[in-house]
Amino acid sequence: MPTSVVFNILFLIVLAILAAYSLIRGWRGCRTGEDKRCRKCGYILYGIACAQCPECGLPISPGNTVMTCTPRRSGVRSAE
């Protein structure tokens, strides 16, 4: 095969990958905000003063919490 044909095929493959990535990224949108949640029940632990989850009673420690992000599609406004 001539090199120009190989180059064109590789160019089209790269272009298709970039187009697919752009479509997926545009649909999902960027992630905004982070919530500290209980690992057991998923309760949002924002502003909790006690040493345990008020929903399930699991002690709050770095090993028992998980940080989550809220996905937001571009063009969609939140109700805030």
N, CA, C and O atoms as a GROMACS GRO file, in nm:
protein
  320
    1MET      N    1   0.084  -0.118   0.000
    1MET     CA    2   0.000   0.000   0.000
    1MET      C    3   0.089   0.125   0.000
    1MET      O    4   0.192   0.128   0.067
    2PRO      N    5   0.049   0.226  -0.074
    2PRO     CA    6   0.124   0.351  -0.072
    2PRO      C    7   0.112   0.419   0.065
    2PRO      O    8   0.013   0.401   0.136
    3THR      N    9   0.212   0.496   0.100
    3THR     CA   10   0.213   0.562   0.230
    3THR      C   11   0.100   0.663   0.245
    3THR      O   12   0.051   0.684   0.356
    4SER      N   13   0.056   0.725   0.137
    4SER     CA   14  -0.053   0.822   0.149
    4SER      C   15  -0.184   0.754   0.188
    4SER      O   16  -0.265   0.813   0.259
    5VAL      N   17  -0.206   0.631   0.142
    5VAL     CA   18  -0.328   0.558   0.178
    5VAL      C   19  -0.323   0.519   0.326
    5VAL      O   20  -0.423   0.530   0.397
    6VAL      N   21  -0.207   0.473   0.372
    6VAL     CA   22  -0.191   0.437   0.514
    6VAL      C   23  -0.210   0.561   0.601
    6VAL      O   24  -0.277   0.555   0.704
    7PHE      N   25  -0.151   0.672   0.559
    7PHE     CA   26  -0.166   0.797   0.634
    7PHE      C   27  -0.312   0.838   0.640
    7PHE      O   28  -0.359   0.880   0.746
    8ASN      N   29  -0.384   0.828   0.531
    8ASN     CA   30  -0.526   0.866   0.528
    8ASN      C   31  -0.609   0.776   0.620
    8ASN      O   32  -0.698   0.824   0.690
    9ILE      N   33  -0.580   0.647   0.620
    9ILE     CA   34  -0.653   0.553   0.707
    9ILE      C   35  -0.626   0.585   0.853
    9ILE      O   36  -0.719   0.589   0.934
   10LEU      N   37  -0.500   0.608   0.890
   10LEU     CA   38  -0.466   0.642   1.028
   10LEU      C   39  -0.529   0.775   1.068
   10LEU      O   40  -0.576   0.791   1.180
   11PHE      N   41  -0.528   0.870   0.976
   11PHE     CA   42  -0.591   1.000   1.004
   11PHE      C   43  -0.740   0.984   1.031
   11PHE      O   44  -0.792   1.047   1.124
   12LEU      N   45  -0.808   0.904   0.954
   12LEU     CA   46  -0.951   0.882   0.974
   12LEU      C   47  -0.980   0.810   1.106
   12LEU      O   48  -1.079   0.840   1.172
   13ILE      N   49  -0.894   0.716   1.143
   13ILE     CA   50  -0.911   0.645   1.271
   13ILE      C   51  -0.896   0.743   1.388
   13ILE      O   52  -0.977   0.743   1.480
   14VAL      N   53  -0.791   0.826   1.382
   14VAL     CA   54  -0.768   0.923   1.489
   14VAL      C   55  -0.884   1.023   1.494
   14VAL      O   56  -0.930   1.060   1.602
   15LEU      N   57  -0.929   1.066   1.378
   15LEU     CA   58  -1.041   1.160   1.373
   15LEU      C   59  -1.169   1.099   1.432
   15LEU      O   60  -1.243   1.167   1.502
   16ALA      N   61  -1.194   0.972   1.403
   16ALA     CA   62  -1.312   0.903   1.458
   16ALA      C   63  -1.302   0.890   1.609
   16ALA      O   64  -1.402   0.907   1.680
   17ILE      N   65  -1.183   0.860   1.660
   17ILE     CA   66  -1.164   0.849   1.806
   17ILE      C   67  -1.188   0.983   1.872
   17ILE      O   68  -1.255   0.991   1.975
   18LEU      N   69  -1.132   1.090   1.815
   18LEU     CA   70  -1.152   1.224   1.873
   18LEU      C   71  -1.298   1.267   1.867
   18LEU      O   72  -1.348   1.330   1.961
   19ALA      N   73  -1.366   1.234   1.759
   19ALA     CA   74  -1.508   1.268   1.748
   19ALA      C   75  -1.590   1.193   1.853
   19ALA      O   76  -1.679   1.251   1.916
   20ALA      N   77  -1.561   1.064   1.871
   20ALA     CA   78  -1.634   0.985   1.971
   20ALA      C   79  -1.607   1.039   2.111
   20ALA      O   80  -1.700   1.051   2.192
   21TYR      N   81  -1.482   1.073   2.141
   21TYR     CA   82  -1.449   1.129   2.272
   21TYR      C   83  -1.523   1.261   2.295
   21TYR      O   84  -1.578   1.284   2.403
   22SER      N   85  -1.526   1.347   2.193
   22SER     CA   86  -1.594   1.477   2.206
   22SER      C   87  -1.743   1.459   2.229
   22SER      O   88  -1.802   1.532   2.309
   23LEU      N   89  -1.805   1.364   2.160
   23LEU     CA   90  -1.948   1.340   2.179
   23LEU      C   91  -1.977   1.288   2.319
   23LEU      O   92  -2.072   1.332   2.384
   24ILE      N   93  -1.896   1.194   2.366
   24ILE     CA   94  -1.917   1.138   2.500
   24ILE      C   95  -1.894   1.244   2.605
   24ILE      O   96  -1.973   1.257   2.699
   25ARG      N   97  -1.788   1.321   2.591
   25ARG     CA   98  -1.756   1.426   2.688
   25ARG      C   99  -1.866   1.534   2.689
   25ARG      O  100  -1.903   1.584   2.795
   26GLY      N  101  -1.916   1.568   2.573
   26GLY     CA  102  -2.022   1.667   2.564
   26GLY      C  103  -2.152   1.619   2.626
   26GLY      O  104  -2.224   1.698   2.686
   27TRP      N  105  -2.183   1.493   2.613
   27TRP     CA  106  -2.306   1.438   2.671
   27TRP      C  107  -2.296   1.429   2.823
   27TRP      O  108  -2.388   1.469   2.894
   28ARG      N  109  -2.183   1.377   2.871
   28ARG     CA  110  -2.165   1.361   3.016
   28ARG      C  111  -2.144   1.494   3.084
   28ARG      O  112  -2.191   1.513   3.197
   29GLY      N  113  -2.076   1.586   3.020
   29GLY     CA  114  -2.045   1.715   3.082
   29GLY      C  115  -1.933   1.702   3.183
   29GLY      O  116  -1.883   1.593   3.209
   30CYS      N  117  -1.896   1.813   3.239
   30CYS     CA  118  -1.789   1.809   3.338
   30CYS      C  119  -1.850   1.784   3.475
   30CYS      O  120  -1.969   1.807   3.497
   31ARG      N  121  -1.768   1.738   3.566
   31ARG     CA  122  -1.815   1.711   3.701
   31ARG      C  123  -1.798   1.835   3.786
   31ARG      O  124  -1.695   1.902   3.781
   32THR      N  125  -1.898   1.864   3.865
   32THR     CA  126  -1.893   1.982   3.951
   32THR      C  127  -1.923   1.942   4.094
   32THR      O  128  -2.008   1.857   4.119
   33GLY      N  129  -1.853   2.003   4.186
   33GLY     CA  130  -1.879   1.980   4.327
   33GLY      C  131  -1.828   1.845   4.377
   33GLY      O  132  -1.816   1.750   4.300
   34GLU      N  133  -1.800   1.839   4.502
   34GLU     CA  134  -1.760   1.714   4.566
   34GLU      C  135  -1.839   1.699   4.694
   34GLU      O  136  -1.854   1.794   4.770
   35ASP      N  137  -1.890   1.581   4.716
   35ASP     CA  138  -1.966   1.552   4.837
   35ASP      C  139  -1.893   1.444   4.916
   35ASP      O  140  -1.852   1.342   4.861
   36LYS      N  141  -1.876   1.468   5.045
   36LYS     CA  142  -1.821   1.366   5.135
   36LYS      C  143  -1.939   1.283   5.182
   36LYS      O  144  -2.031   1.335   5.246
   37ARG      N  145  -1.936   1.154   5.150
   37ARG     CA  146  -2.049   1.065   5.181
   37ARG      C  147  -2.005   0.948   5.268
   37ARG      O  148  -1.888   0.910   5.270
   38CYS      N  149  -2.103   0.894   5.341
   38CYS     CA  150  -2.081   0.774   5.420
   38CYS      C  151  -2.061   0.656   5.326
   38CYS      O  152  -2.136   0.639   5.230
   39ARG      N  153  -1.960   0.575   5.352
   39ARG     CA  154  -1.931   0.461   5.266
   39ARG      C  155  -2.040   0.354   5.274
   39ARG      O  156  -2.063   0.283   5.176
   40LYS      N  157  -2.106   0.342   5.387
   40LYS     CA  158  -2.207   0.236   5.406
   40LYS      C  159  -2.342   0.271   5.344
   40LYS      O  160  -2.400   0.191   5.271
   41CYS      N  161  -2.393   0.392   5.374
   41CYS     CA  162  -2.529   0.425   5.330
   41CYS      C  163  -2.536   0.536   5.226
   41CYS      O  164  -2.641   0.556   5.165
   42GLY      N  165  -2.426   0.609   5.203
   42GLY     CA  166  -2.425   0.715   5.103
   42GLY      C  167  -2.477   0.849   5.152
   42GLY      O  168  -2.495   0.941   5.072
   43TYR      N  169  -2.502   0.863   5.281
   43TYR     CA  170  -2.553   0.988   5.338
   43TYR      C  171  -2.448   1.098   5.320
   43TYR      O  172  -2.330   1.075   5.343
   44ILE      N  173  -2.491   1.219   5.278
   44ILE     CA  174  -2.399   1.331   5.262
   44ILE      C  175  -2.361   1.383   5.400
   44ILE      O  176  -2.448   1.419   5.481
   45LEU      N  177  -2.231   1.387   5.427
   45LEU     CA  178  -2.182   1.422   5.560
   45LEU      C  179  -2.141   1.568   5.572
   45LEU      O  180  -2.061   1.602   5.658
   46TYR      N  181  -2.195   1.654   5.488
   46TYR     CA  182  -2.162   1.796   5.491
   46TYR      C  183  -2.218   1.860   5.617
   46TYR      O  184  -2.339   1.850   5.642
   47GLY      N  185  -2.134   1.925   5.695
   47GLY     CA  186  -2.180   1.998   5.813
   47GLY      C  187  -2.215   1.911   5.932
   47GLY      O  188  -2.279   1.960   6.025
   48ILE      N  189  -2.174   1.786   5.933
   48ILE     CA  190  -2.204   1.695   6.045
   48ILE      C  191  -2.104   1.722   6.158
   48ILE      O  192  -1.983   1.717   6.135
   49ALA      N  193  -2.153   1.749   6.278
   49ALA     CA  194  -2.067   1.778   6.392
   49ALA      C  195  -2.042   1.654   6.477
   49ALA      O  196  -1.945   1.651   6.554
   50CYS      N  197  -2.126   1.551   6.465
   50CYS     CA  198  -2.109   1.432   6.548
   50CYS      C  199  -2.003   1.339   6.486
   50CYS      O  200  -1.960   1.361   6.373
   51ALA      N  201  -1.963   1.239   6.560
   51ALA     CA  202  -1.856   1.149   6.518
   51ALA      C  203  -1.906   1.025   6.446
   51ALA      O  204  -1.829   0.934   6.417
   52GLN      N  205  -2.037   1.021   6.416
   52GLN     CA  206  -2.091   0.906   6.344
   52GLN      C  207  -2.197   0.952   6.246
   52GLN      O  208  -2.253   1.061   6.259
   53CYS      N  209  -2.224   0.868   6.148
   53CYS     CA  210  -2.325   0.900   6.046
   53CYS      C  211  -2.463   0.900   6.111
   53CYS      O  212  -2.498   0.804   6.179
   54PRO      N  213  -2.541   1.006   6.092
   54PRO     CA  214  -2.674   1.010   6.154
   54PRO      C  215  -2.772   0.912   6.090
   54PRO      O  216  -2.876   0.881   6.149
   55GLU      N  217  -2.742   0.863   5.971
   55GLU     CA  218  -2.832   0.772   5.901
   55GLU      C  219  -2.814   0.627   5.945
   55GLU      O  220  -2.911   0.558   5.976
   56CYS      N  221  -2.686   0.580   5.949
   56CYS     CA  222  -2.663   0.438   5.978
   56CYS      C  223  -2.579   0.414   6.103
   56CYS      O  224  -2.568   0.300   6.148
   57GLY      N  225  -2.517   0.519   6.161
   57GLY     CA  226  -2.440   0.504   6.283
   57GLY      C  227  -2.295   0.465   6.264
   57GLY      O  228  -2.225   0.443   6.362
   58LEU      N  229  -2.248   0.456   6.139
   58LEU     CA  230  -2.108   0.421   6.113
   58LEU      C  231  -2.017   0.535   6.160
   58LEU      O  232  -2.044   0.651   6.129
   59PRO      N  233  -1.910   0.504   6.236
   59PRO     CA  234  -1.820   0.610   6.281
   59PRO      C  235  -1.757   0.682   6.161
   59PRO      O  236  -1.716   0.619   6.064
   60ILE      N  237  -1.751   0.815   6.170
   60ILE     CA  238  -1.694   0.895   6.061
   60ILE      C  239  -1.542   0.897   6.078
   60ILE      O  240  -1.490   0.950   6.176
   61SER      N  241  -1.473   0.840   5.982
   61SER     CA  242  -1.327   0.841   5.978
   61SER      C  243  -1.287   0.844   5.830
   61SER      O  244  -1.371   0.819   5.744
   62PRO      N  245  -1.161   0.876   5.799
   62PRO     CA  246  -1.120   0.880   5.659
   62PRO      C  247  -1.145   0.749   5.584
   62PRO      O  248  -1.169   0.750   5.464
   63GLY      N  249  -1.138   0.636   5.653
   63GLY     CA  250  -1.162   0.508   5.589
   63GLY      C  251  -1.310   0.477   5.565
   63GLY      O  252  -1.343   0.392   5.482
   64ASN      N  253  -1.398   0.546   5.636
   64ASN     CA  254  -1.541   0.520   5.624
   64ASN      C  255  -1.614   0.625   5.542
   64ASN      O  256  -1.737   0.623   5.534
   65THR      N  257  -1.540   0.717   5.480
   65THR     CA  258  -1.604   0.818   5.397
   65THR      C  259  -1.550   0.806   5.254
   65THR      O  260  -1.441   0.754   5.231
   66VAL      N  261  -1.628   0.855   5.162
   66VAL     CA  262  -1.588   0.853   5.021
   66VAL      C  263  -1.627   0.987   4.960
   66VAL      O  264  -1.733   1.042   4.992
   67MET      N  265  -1.542   1.039   4.871
   67MET     CA  266  -1.570   1.164   4.802
   67MET      C  267  -1.636   1.131   4.670
   67MET      O  268  -1.586   1.047   4.594
   68THR      N  269  -1.747   1.195   4.641
   68THR     CA  270  -1.815   1.173   4.514
   68THR      C  271  -1.828   1.305   4.441
   68THR      O  272  -1.825   1.412   4.503
   69CYS      N  273  -1.841   1.297   4.312
   69CYS     CA  274  -1.861   1.416   4.229
   69CYS      C  275  -1.999   1.409   4.166
   69CYS      O  276  -2.051   1.302   4.136
   70THR      N  277  -2.057   1.524   4.147
   70THR     CA  278  -2.189   1.533   4.086
   70THR      C  279  -2.173   1.561   3.937
   70THR      O  280  -2.123   1.667   3.900
   71PRO      N  281  -2.213   1.468   3.850
   71PRO     CA  282  -2.200   1.496   3.707
   71PRO      C  283  -2.305   1.598   3.662
   71PRO      O  284  -2.419   1.597   3.709
   72ARG      N  285  -2.265   1.686   3.571
   72ARG     CA  286  -2.359   1.784   3.518
   72ARG      C  287  -2.336   1.797   3.368
   72ARG      O  288  -2.225   1.825   3.324
   73ARG      N  289  -2.441   1.776   3.290
   73ARG     CA  290  -2.429   1.791   3.145
   73ARG      C  291  -2.418   1.937   3.109
   73ARG      O  292  -2.479   2.022   3.174
   74SER      N  293  -2.341   1.965   3.007
   74SER     CA  294  -2.328   2.103   2.963
   74SER      C  295  -2.461   2.150   2.906
   74SER      O  296  -2.531   2.074   2.839
   75GLY      N  297  -2.496   2.274   2.932
   75GLY     CA  298  -2.621   2.329   2.884
   75GLY      C  299  -2.739   2.306   2.976
   75GLY      O  300  -2.848   2.358   2.952
   76VAL      N  301  -2.719   2.229   3.082
   76VAL     CA  302  -2.827   2.201   3.178
   76VAL      C  303  -2.797   2.279   3.305
   76VAL      O  304  -2.690   2.263   3.365
   77ARG      N  305  -2.890   2.364   3.346
   77ARG     CA  306  -2.869   2.445   3.465
   77ARG      C  307  -2.928   2.375   3.587
   77ARG      O  308  -3.030   2.307   3.578
   78SER      N  309  -2.861   2.393   3.699
   78SER     CA  310  -2.914   2.334   3.823
   78SER      C  311  -3.025   2.422   3.877
   78SER      O  312  -3.044   2.535   3.832
   79ALA      N  313  -3.098   2.370   3.974
   79ALA     CA  314  -3.213   2.441   4.031
   79ALA      C  315  -3.172   2.540   4.139
   79ALA      O  316  -3.258   2.599   4.205
   80GLU      N  317  -3.043   2.561   4.158
   80GLU     CA  318  -2.996   2.649   4.265
   80GLU      C  319  -3.025   2.792   4.235
   80GLU      O  320  -2.991   2.880   4.314
   0.00000   0.00000   0.00000
